[in-house]
Amino acid sequence: MGDALRHFLRDSGLGAQLRHARVFGAWSDALGDRMRERAKPVHFQFGELTVEVQSAPHMQELQNFTGEQYRHAANKSLGEEVIKKVLFRLKR
């Protein structure tokens, strides 16, 4: 039964979506209430998490000061270094 479920998740693409949801949740939890609404994860592939940021000042803060802290906290929550790099982009 386990093998059938793994094959189904892989073949349907649901497995990747579940992994992404787990990464997105860990990132959002690491940010906490203050930043959660200002820096939303939008894409994850090959260890790179893309985060959409509401304003240039928040992007500056994340790129230069706090982004690595949040990445480490999210990976700690995930139990392994799943997020290798975080890319920030301004929300349009």
Backbone as JSON, one array per atom type, in Angstrom:
{
  "sequence": "MGDALRHFLRDSGLGAQLRHARVFGAWSDALGDRMRERAKPVHFQFGELTVEVQSAPHMQELQNFTGEQYRHAANKSLGEEVIKKVLFRLKR",
  "N": [[0.82, -1.18, 0.0], [1.94, 1.23, 0.8], [3.93, 1.63, -1.16], [2.34, 1.92, -3.43], [0.99, 4.29, -2.82], [3.16, 6.11, -2.69], [4.0, 6.0, -5.39], [1.71, 6.99, -6.65], [1.59, 9.62, -5.57], [3.98, 10.65, -6.6], [3.63, 10.35, -9.41], [1.33, 11.84, -9.88], [2.03, 14.38, -9.18], [1.31, 15.47, -6.81], [2.91, 14.91, -4.62], [5.12, 16.64, -4.8], [3.79, 19.06, -4.48], [2.89, 18.79, -1.85], [5.33, 18.75, -0.49], [6.19, 21.33, -1.09], [4.24, 22.83, 0.24], [4.9, 22.21, 2.85], [7.46, 23.39, 3.05], [6.76, 26.08, 2.52], [5.12, 26.56, 4.74], [6.95, 26.23, 6.86], [8.71, 28.36, 6.35], [6.94, 30.57, 6.64], [6.2, 30.25, 9.32], [8.68, 30.66, 10.53], [9.06, 33.35, 10.06], [7.2, 34.64, 11.67], [4.52, 36.61, 13.18], [4.82, 39.38, 12.6], [6.26, 39.71, 10.14], [5.18, 37.87, 8.4], [2.97, 38.47, 6.66], [4.19, 40.2, 4.97], [6.16, 39.0, 3.5], [5.8, 36.64, 1.45], [6.04, 33.22, 0.59], [6.32, 32.01, -2.73], [7.23, 30.25, -4.63], [9.01, 27.18, -5.02], [11.82, 25.38, -5.85], [14.32, 23.03, -6.62], [15.75, 23.52, -4.24], [15.69, 26.24, -4.0], [13.97, 28.91, -2.68], [11.51, 31.14, -3.56], [10.5, 34.29, -2.59], [7.96, 36.61, -2.27], [7.96, 40.01, -1.68], [6.51, 42.76, 0.04], [7.44, 45.47, 0.04], [10.15, 47.72, -0.87], [11.85, 48.49, 1.34], [11.41, 46.32, 3.13], [12.36, 44.23, 1.57], [15.04, 44.95, 1.38], [15.8, 44.7, 4.08], [15.42, 41.91, 4.46], [17.15, 40.79, 2.52], [19.67, 41.72, 3.31], [19.97, 41.53, 6.09], [18.14, 39.88, 7.81], [17.22, 37.66, 6.38], [18.79, 35.27, 6.11], [18.74, 34.3, 8.73], [16.04, 33.63, 8.97], [15.9, 31.66, 7.02], [17.58, 29.68, 8.09], [16.11, 29.11, 10.45], [13.73, 28.1, 9.34], [14.7, 25.81, 8.03], [15.6, 24.41, 10.27], [13.19, 23.83, 11.5], [12.17, 22.15, 9.55], [13.84, 20.04, 9.82], [16.03, 19.42, 8.31], [18.38, 20.67, 5.84], [16.61, 21.91, 3.64], [15.9, 24.22, 2.28], [18.03, 25.85, 0.36], [18.68, 28.29, -0.68], [17.37, 31.61, -0.68], [15.42, 33.61, -2.68], [14.49, 36.9, -3.17], [11.81, 38.93, -4.26], [10.15, 41.87, -5.4], [6.73, 42.48, -4.81], [4.35, 42.81, -7.35]],
  "CA": [[0.0, 0.0, 0.0], [2.83, 2.38, 0.87], [4.54, 1.82, -2.47], [1.31, 2.44, -4.34], [0.76, 5.69, -2.47], [4.33, 6.87, -3.13], [3.95, 6.09, -6.85], [0.62, 7.88, -6.99], [2.0, 10.99, -5.25], [5.02, 11.04, -7.55], [3.08, 10.43, -10.76], [0.29, 12.87, -9.96], [2.59, 15.69, -8.86], [0.85, 15.88, -5.48], [4.02, 14.79, -3.68], [5.88, 17.89, -4.86], [2.96, 20.11, -3.88], [2.91, 18.62, -0.4], [6.64, 19.19, -0.03], [6.21, 22.79, -1.18], [3.4, 23.34, 1.33], [5.69, 22.04, 4.07], [8.5, 24.43, 3.0], [6.09, 27.38, 2.66], [4.68, 26.66, 6.12], [8.13, 26.42, 7.72], [9.17, 29.73, 6.12], [5.98, 31.49, 7.25], [6.32, 30.11, 10.78], [9.96, 31.26, 10.94], [8.92, 34.81, 9.99], [6.38, 35.16, 12.76], [3.37, 37.44, 12.83], [5.18, 40.71, 12.09], [6.72, 39.7, 8.75], [4.49, 36.83, 7.61], [2.15, 39.06, 5.6], [5.02, 41.06, 4.12], [7.12, 38.2, 2.74], [5.1, 35.37, 1.2], [6.68, 32.27, -0.33], [5.5, 31.82, -3.92], [7.76, 29.18, -5.51], [10.13, 26.42, -4.47], [12.33, 24.39, -6.8], [15.76, 22.75, -6.55], [16.34, 24.1, -3.05], [15.57, 27.7, -4.0], [12.66, 29.42, -2.29], [11.25, 32.5, -4.01], [9.63, 34.98, -1.65], [7.47, 37.88, -2.76], [8.03, 40.97, -0.59], [5.59, 43.89, -0.21], [8.04, 46.79, -0.16], [11.61, 47.76, -1.02], [12.53, 48.43, 2.64], [11.36, 44.96, 3.67], [13.27, 43.42, 0.77], [16.4, 45.32, 1.82], [16.02, 44.07, 5.39], [15.53, 40.46, 4.31], [18.34, 40.45, 1.73], [20.93, 42.1, 3.93], [20.06, 41.37, 7.54], [17.41, 38.82, 8.51], [16.83, 36.55, 5.51], [19.52, 34.03, 6.44], [18.22, 33.83, 10.01], [14.75, 32.98, 8.71], [16.18, 30.43, 6.26], [18.08, 28.7, 9.07], [15.0, 28.72, 11.33], [12.81, 27.25, 8.57], [15.35, 24.51, 7.86], [15.59, 23.73, 11.56], [11.83, 23.33, 11.65], [12.0, 21.05, 8.59], [14.68, 18.94, 10.25], [17.15, 19.26, 7.38], [18.57, 21.86, 5.02], [15.81, 21.8, 2.42], [15.99, 25.52, 1.62], [19.45, 26.16, 0.16], [18.83, 29.7, -1.05], [16.12, 32.35, -0.76], [15.41, 34.71, -3.63], [13.44, 37.86, -2.84], [11.37, 39.8, -5.35], [9.1, 42.79, -5.02], [5.38, 42.18, -5.28], [3.94, 43.76, -8.4]],
  "C": [[0.88, 1.26, 0.0], [3.49, 2.68, -0.46], [3.55, 2.41, -3.46], [1.05, 3.91, -4.08], [1.92, 6.56, -2.92], [4.33, 7.06, -4.65], [2.86, 7.06, -7.3], [1.02, 9.33, -6.74], [3.04, 11.5, -6.23], [4.42, 11.29, -8.93], [2.05, 11.54, -10.92], [0.83, 14.28, -9.74], [2.18, 16.19, -7.48], [1.98, 15.82, -4.44], [4.84, 16.07, -3.63], [5.09, 19.03, -4.22], [2.94, 20.01, -2.37], [4.23, 19.06, 0.19], [6.74, 20.71, -0.05], [5.39, 23.4, -0.05], [4.16, 23.27, 2.65], [6.77, 23.12, 4.16], [7.87, 25.8, 3.21], [5.65, 27.59, 4.11], [5.84, 26.92, 7.08], [8.67, 27.84, 7.58], [8.25, 30.71, 6.83], [6.05, 31.43, 8.77], [7.6, 30.78, 11.29], [9.85, 32.79, 10.96], [8.16, 35.37, 11.18], [5.32, 36.13, 12.26], [3.74, 38.76, 12.15], [5.52, 40.7, 10.6], [5.94, 38.75, 7.84], [3.7, 37.41, 6.43], [2.96, 39.89, 4.62], [5.99, 40.3, 3.24], [6.56, 36.8, 2.53], [5.88, 34.48, 0.23], [5.75, 32.01, -1.52], [5.98, 30.67, -4.81], [8.92, 28.48, -4.79], [10.54, 25.36, -5.49], [13.84, 24.26, -6.64], [16.44, 23.44, -5.38], [16.25, 25.61, -2.96], [14.12, 28.11, -3.71], [12.55, 30.86, -2.78], [10.19, 33.11, -3.11], [9.26, 36.34, -2.23], [7.33, 38.85, -1.58], [7.22, 42.21, -0.95], [6.26, 45.21, -0.52], [9.57, 46.68, -0.27], [12.33, 47.75, 0.33], [12.51, 47.03, 3.26], [12.3, 44.04, 2.88], [14.71, 43.69, 1.18], [16.73, 44.65, 3.15], [16.26, 42.57, 5.25], [16.81, 40.06, 3.56], [19.63, 40.67, 2.52], [21.07, 41.77, 5.41], [19.41, 40.09, 8.07], [17.07, 37.59, 7.68], [17.5, 35.23, 5.85], [19.05, 33.44, 7.77], [16.92, 33.06, 9.8], [14.94, 31.67, 7.95], [16.66, 29.33, 7.2], [16.96, 28.2, 9.98], [14.02, 27.8, 10.61], [13.41, 25.86, 8.38], [15.39, 23.72, 9.16], [14.23, 23.1, 11.82], [11.57, 22.12, 10.74], [12.85, 19.83, 8.95], [15.86, 18.64, 9.35], [17.26, 20.52, 6.53], [17.9, 21.67, 3.66], [15.94, 23.08, 1.6], [17.47, 25.91, 1.54], [19.68, 27.66, -0.05], [17.44, 30.34, -1.07], [16.31, 33.52, -1.71], [14.24, 35.62, -3.28], [13.11, 38.69, -4.07], [10.24, 40.68, -4.85], [7.77, 42.35, -5.6], [4.99, 43.25, -6.3], [2.5, 44.1, -8.29]]
}
